[in-house]
Amino acid sequence: MLEIISHYSSGISLADIVKLSQMAKTTVFRILDILKKDNISAITPPLRNIF
């Protein structure tokens, strides 16, 4: 997941991460939530771009 996100300095959408990772949307969302809580990634409302 971090490898995917790292290739998009201007951000990437949740839908694109789901496609690229081939993981379920709920799994991707849970992982992103953990990364956000640990200040590893940021999500712009309403889930438009993930950095």
Buried (B, 14 or more C-beta within 10 A) or exposed (E): BEEBBEEBEEBBEBEBBBEBBEBEEEEBBEBBEEBEEEEEBEBEEEEEBBE
